[in-house]
Amino acid sequence: MTAKNYSKTVKKPSDPVVVLVHGAGAGLDSGFLVAAKAGFEARGLTVIGVEFDYMIQARAAGKRRPPPAVAGLVVELREVVEALGKPVVIVGKSMGGRIASMLAASDGMPANVLAVSVLGYPFHPTSKPHQLRVQHFEQIQVPLMIFQGSRDPFGRAAEIQPLFAASSWPGTIELHWLESGDHDFQPTRRSGKSREDLLDEALDATVTWMQQRLAERLGR
């Protein structure tokens, strides 16, 4: 697998870096992830962008390709994270976040993964709310934060809030709702907000959450 490194120089070997992983249909050059990367760097974080092989091949061929089986993508992400050899927080968009959460729940989770954040979790396929993708949540071994638009067709607030309330998932799994946002954090006009506002809200909350959780994990 090829890892694309857009990062600044890491100041200290112990500083965690953000590993940014794309969703199913768009790579790191999507407007959403370009903005997310710039936002994280503006907040003082080092960002390493990762693309899966199928996305790299699709770009080379000039034709979209569906992602392969998720188990293979978990292996790809594991190989990249292990090769980095630095403490990391994985931030995934949609499918990328699902893969990162599955890696965090696996027996072979790399020791350098400190936490996972998801920008729009695909809780279920659209229009199929009973086909949930949360079976691995009980096994997640690191803090997990999910940022979810309340109108997200892959998991609306009305569907997911009861799911969290009834679950026996670890207390280190958290959910932050972005009011009126969809899967790409686009809010309604009536909300008076923009997608940039909701993305900024998510990035600010991510940084605060990282500081709190990593301080606990690293004993700082």
PyMOL commands that set and color helices and strands:
alter all, ss='L'
color gray80, all
select helices_A, chain A and resi 31-42+53-61+70-84+95-104+137-139+157-166+189-191+195-218
alter helices_A, ss='H'
color red, helices_A
select strands_A, chain A and resi 3-4+17-21+47-50+88-93+113-119+144-149+173-178
alter strands_A, ss='S'
color yellow, strands_A
deselect
rebuild
show_as cartoon
